[in-house]
Amino acid sequence: MKNALIVGAGPGLGASLARRFAAEGLKVALAARNIQKLESSCRDTGATAFRCDASDANSVEALFDQLSNRSQTPDLVVYNAGAYTRGPVADLDVEQVRDVLMANAFGALLVARLATKAMLEAGGGSLLFTGASAGIKGYAQSAPFAMGKFALRGLCQSLARELSPKNIHVAHFVIDGAIYQPERGAPYDNPDKALHPDEIAKTYWSVVTQDRSAWTSEVELRPYTEPF
């Protein structure tokens, strides 16, 4: 593998993934709606930042065109974008619900569609998707997030069955718990109750490097104190 793309990159898991991929010798591209938050990751890893709204088809197409023009067509893509809203179902703002569904599910399809085209031409690749425990069980007052993450998981299962025989490894990661970011305060600042992003990134890379005779299609990750 030569080129990695992280869509929905940020200072948490996205930054850890960028460091891991760069350490393994990959040229890294980071995509987000706000690229200012990517400055430190770009300095640390030599990555290039691209502005992209993953839920907008034209924006995603422009991203892949830019990567192609720079000879950075990715053979490893991580979809790490997402959005969240919660509340009693009778009180939900329908526009916020739409944004959550677009970011968590529709955007994943848009990125997967173009990444797949490139990987089929190249003869293979890896597509990784960051999910959540909400994609396994719907929590009270969290219907929009559950809808988005359930849809994402269904997309991953469908893609795995379609693309695995074509040498494209598809894997879905269930992140069950808060990701450690001390600057955000509780519950993100407790190392015993939050997942460390560097350790999550280590698991992503271990899946990428699996032999295709024994591919993993789904992984659940949680802190040792997390109930499930």
C-alpha positions in Angstrom: 0.0 0.0 0.0 1.2 3.5 -0.8 -1.6 6.0 -0.2 -4.1 6.4 2.6 -7.1 8.7 2.9 -8.9 9.4 6.1 -12.3 11.1 5.6 -13.6 12.8 8.7 -10.1 13.4 10.2 -9.7 15.4 13.4 -7.5 15.7 16.5 -8.7 12.4 18.0 -8.8 9.0 16.2 -8.1 10.7 12.8 -4.8 12.1 14.1 -3.8 8.7 15.6 -4.6 6.9 12.3 -2.6 9.5 10.4 0.5 8.9 12.6 0.2 5.2 12.3 -0.2 5.1 8.6 2.7 7.6 8.1 4.9 5.6 10.4 4.2 2.6 8.2 5.4 4.5 5.1 2.2 5.5 3.6 1.5 9.0 2.1 -1.5 10.3 4.0 -4.4 12.5 2.9 -6.7 14.0 5.4 -10.2 15.2 4.5 -12.6 17.3 6.7 -15.0 20.1 6.4 -12.8 22.2 8.6 -9.2 21.8 7.6 -7.8 24.2 10.2 -8.2 21.4 12.8 -5.8 19.3 10.7 -2.8 21.6 10.8 -1.0 19.8 13.7 -1.6 16.4 12.1 -0.2 17.6 8.8 2.9 19.0 10.6 3.4 15.7 12.5 2.9 13.3 9.6 3.6 15.2 6.4 -0.1 14.6 5.5 -2.0 16.8 3.1 -5.3 18.3 4.1 -8.3 18.6 1.8 -11.6 20.3 2.4 -14.5 17.9 1.9 -18.1 17.6 3.0 -18.5 13.8 2.9 -22.3 14.1 2.7 -22.1 16.1 -0.6 -21.5 14.0 -3.8 -19.9 16.9 -5.7 -17.5 17.6 -2.8 -16.5 13.9 -2.6 -15.9 13.7 -6.3 -13.8 16.8 -6.2 -11.7 15.2 -3.4 -11.0 12.1 -5.4 -10.2 14.2 -8.5 -7.6 16.2 -6.5 -6.1 13.0 -5.2 -5.8 11.6 -8.7 -4.2 14.7 -10.0 -1.6 14.5 -7.2 -1.0 10.8 -7.9 -2.4 10.1 -4.5 -5.3 7.8 -5.4 -5.8 5.9 -2.2 -5.5 2.1 -1.8 -6.5 2.5 1.9 -9.5 4.5 2.8 -10.9 5.1 6.3 -14.4 6.6 6.7 -14.3 8.3 10.1 -16.9 11.0 9.6 -20.0 11.2 11.7 -22.5 13.4 13.4 -24.7 13.1 16.5 -27.9 14.5 18.0 -30.1 13.1 20.7 -33.4 13.8 22.5 -36.9 12.5 22.9 -38.2 11.4 19.5 -41.2 13.8 19.6 -38.8 16.7 20.1 -36.2 15.9 17.4 -35.3 18.6 14.9 -35.8 16.9 11.5 -33.0 18.8 9.8 -30.6 17.8 12.5 -31.7 14.2 12.0 -31.1 14.4 8.3 -27.6 15.8 8.9 -26.8 12.8 11.2 -28.0 10.3 8.6 -26.1 12.0 5.8 -22.9 12.1 7.7 -23.0 8.6 9.2 -24.4 6.6 6.3 -24.9 8.4 3.0 -21.5 10.0 3.1 -20.0 6.6 3.7 -21.7 5.3 0.5 -20.4 8.3 -1.5 -16.8 7.7 -0.4 -17.0 4.0 -0.8 -18.4 4.3 -4.3 -15.5 6.3 -5.6 -12.9 4.5 -3.6 -14.2 1.2 -4.9 -13.8 2.4 -8.5 -10.2 3.2 -7.9 -9.5 0.0 -6.1 -11.1 -2.1 -8.7 -8.8 -0.5 -11.3 -5.8 -1.0 -9.1 -6.6 -4.7 -8.3 -7.3 -4.3 -4.6 -7.3 -2.2 -1.5 -8.8 -1.7 2.0 -12.0 0.1 3.0 -12.4 0.7 6.8 -15.4 2.3 8.5 -15.6 3.7 12.0 -18.9 2.6 13.7 -20.2 2.6 17.2 -22.1 0.5 19.7 -25.2 2.4 18.5 -24.9 0.4 15.3 -25.5 -2.8 17.4 -28.2 -1.5 19.7 -30.4 1.5 19.7 -30.2 3.6 23.0 -33.1 5.6 24.4 -33.3 9.1 23.0 -30.6 8.3 20.4 -32.7 7.3 17.5 -30.9 9.4 14.8 -27.5 8.1 15.7 -28.7 4.5 15.9 -30.4 4.9 12.5 -27.1 6.3 11.0 -24.8 3.7 12.5 -27.2 0.8 11.8 -27.2 1.9 8.2 -23.4 2.1 8.2 -23.1 -1.4 9.5 -25.5 -2.7 6.8 -23.5 -0.9 4.1 -20.3 -2.5 5.4 -21.8 -6.0 5.4 -23.1 -5.5 1.9 -19.8 -4.1 0.6 -17.8 -6.9 2.2 -19.8 -9.6 0.5 -19.6 -7.8 -2.9 -16.0 -6.7 -2.8 -14.0 -9.3 -0.9 -13.9 -11.6 -3.9 -12.5 -8.7 -5.8 -9.5 -8.3 -3.4 -11.0 -5.3 -1.6 -10.9 -5.8 2.2 -13.9 -4.1 3.9 -14.0 -3.9 7.7 -16.3 -2.2 10.2 -15.0 -1.1 13.6 -17.5 -0.9 16.5 -16.1 1.7 18.9 -18.0 0.9 22.2 -17.1 3.8 24.5 -15.7 7.3 24.6 -12.3 7.9 22.9 -9.7 9.4 25.2 -9.3 13.1 24.8 -8.4 14.7 28.1 -9.0 18.2 26.9 -12.7 17.4 26.5 -13.1 16.6 30.2 -15.3 13.8 31.6 -15.9 11.0 30.5 -13.2 11.5 27.8 -10.4 12.2 30.3 -10.5 8.9 32.2 -7.9 6.5 30.8 -9.6 3.5 32.5 -13.0 4.3 30.9 -12.0 5.6 27.5 -10.4 4.0 24.5 -6.9 5.4 23.6 -6.9 6.5 20.0 -3.4 5.3 19.4 -4.4 1.8 20.4 -7.5 1.9 18.2 -5.2 2.9 15.3 -2.9 0.0 16.1 -5.9 -2.3 15.6 -7.0 -0.7 12.4 -3.5 -1.3 11.0 -3.4 -4.9 12.1 -6.6 -5.5 10.2 -5.2 -3.8 7.1 -2.2 -6.1 7.1 -4.1 -9.3 7.5 -3.6 -12.0 4.9 -6.6 -12.3 2.7 -7.0 -16.0 3.6 -8.3 -14.8 7.0 -9.8 -11.3 6.7 -11.7 -9.7 9.6 -14.9 -7.9 8.5 -15.9 -6.6 11.9 -14.1 -5.7 15.2 -15.5 -4.6 18.5 -13.3 -2.4 20.6 -14.1 -1.2 24.2 -12.2 -0.3 27.4 -11.9 -3.1 29.9 -14.3 -1.4 32.2 -17.1 -0.8 29.6 -20.2 -2.9 30.3 -21.8 -4.7 27.2 
